[in-house]
Amino acid sequence: MRIGAVTWYYHMTVTSRRSLQRLGSSRYRVGGLAGKILFNHFMRRCPLQIKNRRLFVAPKSCRPRPGPGGLSQYPGLPRMERAMEQLNRLTRSLRRARTVELPEDNETAVYTLMPMVMADQHRSVLELLSNSKFDVNYAFGRVKRSLLHIAANCGSVECLVLLLKRGADPNYQDISGCTPLHLAARNGQKKCMSKLLEYNADVNICNNEGLTAIHWLAVNGRTELLHDLVQHVTNVDVEDAMGQTALHVACQNGHKTTVLCLLDSGADINRPNVSGATPLYFACSHGQRDTAQILLLRGAKYLPDKNGVTPLDLCVQGGYGETCDILIQHHPRLFQTLIQMTQNEDLRENTLRQVLEHLSQQSEVQYLKILTGLAEVATTNGHKLLSISSSYEAQMKSLLRIVRIFCHVFRIGPSSPNNGNDMGYNGNKTPRNQVFKPLELLWHSLDEWLVLIATELTKNKRDSSNIACILLKQNQLDQQDISLAHQSAIGESGSYDHLSSSTRAEDFESCSAAGKQEPVADGQDVISMTANRLSAVIQAFYMCCSCQMPQGMTSPRFIEFVCKHDDVLKCFVTRNPKIIFDHFHFLLECPELMSRFMHIIKAQPFKERCEWFYEHLLAGQPDSDMVHRPVNENDILLVHRDSIFRSSCEVVFKSNCEKLKQGIAVRFHGEEGMGQGVVREWFDILSSEIINPDYALFTQSADGTTFQPNSNSSVNPDHLNYFRFAGEILGLALYHRQLVNIYFTRSFYKHILGIPVNYQDVASIDPEYAKNLQWILDNDISDLGLELTFSVETDVFGAMEEVPLKPGGASILVTQENKELLLSGMPEIDVNDWMKNTEYTSGYERDDQVIQWFWEVVQELTQEERVLLLQFVTGSSRVPHGGFAYIMGGSGLQNFTIAAVAYTPNLLPTSSTCINMLKLPEYPSKEILKDRLLVALHCGSYGYTMA
């Protein structure tokens, strides 16, 4: 065994016979019985031999020869002395737990010294180096560093001083060009830096990337060390290979005190690197608001790089709102630049939102200023879009992008419509809504174009040259600066209200003759040329109207707009049905408007309708690059396979709804599998459990293939929670495009969608039964002797029970006169009964003038319009048997109610169907009341508000 190895096996002091005896008795033996041999020969002074660092008993030639006394009788004595010297070294080695001396070759020796240097064991290093020829500048490893590099890197000051005293080169560079001073500066080893400077370390040496010690200190914000080092530096603006100074990197990393130290030491605040980027540019590239603030206060110039990229561009690209705010405070002209940047399609929309959201929250004045600026830019882009000479795709995307940002910023303001504050839904009543005034120019132009097209459609002329003339003239006007038009429109009064509605008409008349000589581009008709452009502006108009309304409420102004231009819009989508999917997203949010285009929508391929639905459903969700983020363990739905329905119900109810929308991760208890396959299996099993008869939630219909809610589900005490859970599971499946193996009846689907159910829906379940009902309606049943009553028999767990369809229905016979009541409710609406069973609230009384006008208008309505009014307020087009006294609400019997609402111009009546309430504004005249009521009925008979 090697002596060096003995050192590491024995950490004890060998100073006595006992110690050596212990060594001999150990299981670790030197040369077999080395311990005992060592003991015996040491005590008896028998010679030893050491070969290849192994101990051997001396051969016989070394033993005493017989003869006269003296040294001559010991021919092996010189070798014995050398062996004793080795033994002494071995003793010291065992005592100090190290080899006696360094190996002769530097490669082996350096790896012996390196751990001692790292641990700063300077005495041990000194002892080993004292009797060694080791080269302290020996470079080892792949990076060719010396022990001085190691000491400087680890902060081993004592070893570093020792190596310097023994001639280590303080300026020796490794393969990357780093000196020990570089490493000490990078790691903040202050004492090492001081000692290296004492031994004349060169602070100006650059590594292969051009970095000096001052760069390393600036990168890591070592301000205290930097303050000491700059006293030895002649030029603090020394550049690396990219032309970056220490000030550049300090600003980029946000080290405030380091930046101040460099500036106080004379660093050039506007020095560009090779690409023309200044320290301010670097600060803004990483959103370092504090260093940017320091630079601007010290007089830094706002300069772009050689590619024209400015500090503001970098702030917006990174979404650094605070840094943008600082730039605008020092350079107010940048505010308009920022607003114009919303048109740049290369910038991500969400980062623009972040920046403008932060700026808008700084003050009310700035918030209004941002909205006004965005409104003006949107108006400019909208007019360009209406010009046929512009690029449709580019201008359309730009307009909708700006409007989306505008609406987002508007909603986060101090008085959001969702807060319940008075937003001035019609007429821009509040000061906050005055920011929409610039957009009135665009809406005015939109309205005029639609009116002109409607006029041509009415005249049924194929020659659209008159409108083409308007288009061509508009092209010329749109080439001018739109902002001048804004100023002209506003005038000294600062208002947009004086716009003349006759402008388009005058253009139309003046261009009439000329238009016949101007061909329409590419031989297309005007509708084909303008439909997409006008539809995009309509989409922008809807977004602006919607952002002023509380969630779940459709803008009355937009409903009136659609009703007014109904024929033109239908013409647009008839010519090009893709317009619905591209721009008419409002149909998905406004069921009352969907019915107008339903026949066209149903004619489109199901796949396209499905994609349209999901495109709108997933709007505003995280970017696709964020969808595949790692799953948080707390977000995993852990369910038990043997009780999957109950355990799933518990975990879903406890989960956050927004997180469930972002993604579903399911794991079965005791199983490791996860992923989409597990999720699909989970939905598949749950879909079977939902219709499991044991839960009594759904029952099979007469057709044997579809299911409907079980009227006896109350036998399960948790049936309401389970119904809610089933609804959430079906909703999640729909949201995440997961298929479920459940088929419901048509009437149940209609109930979910809020569509009134009629007896004809029975045909989808039991055609024969529906046929019999229809025969009863079509024929006289007086003499048939059917003895039908207003009740039905139902199977309740094997027993037939009679359920009345109305109070006392089991004793009321069905006759020829009342048979329609059995199936459809009361066909005629009795206005007197209606008045008698109406309640008034929120300030209205029965004798108020507005109430008198209302009932007079109801008397004047046709029967069809009265049905629409009833549908508008209650959600049902039929009066239950017994009249209005039996109208049902969300929680039982609920009388028809009229509530007072403060009047504003153009305000339409609204309703809350769950409580049968009509919200009627205090109109100033009967004529206005009738006009507004008819608009609401014909454009929103299903209601467009929520209780």
PyMOL commands that set and color helices and strands:
alter all, ss='L'
color gray80, all
select helices_A, chain A and resi 3-9+17-25+34-44+60-62+71-73+77-96+106-118+122-130+147-154+157-165+180-186+190-198+213-220+223-232+246-253+256-264+279-285+289-297+311-318+321-330+334-343+349-360+364-385+392-411+417-419+431-436+439-459+465-478+482-490+503-510+512-517+521-523+526-546+556-564+566-575+578-583+586-589+591-602+606-617+624-627+633-635+641-654+657-662+676-690+693-695+713-715+719-735+746-753+759-764+767-778+809-811+819-824+831-836+849-860+863-874+884-886+913-915+926-939
alter helices_A, ss='H'
color red, helices_A
select strands_A, chain A and resi 48-51+54-57+637-639+666-668+698-700+707-709+791-796+799-804+838-841+888-889+892-893+896-901+910-912+917-921
alter strands_A, ss='S'
color yellow, strands_A
deselect
rebuild
show_as cartoon
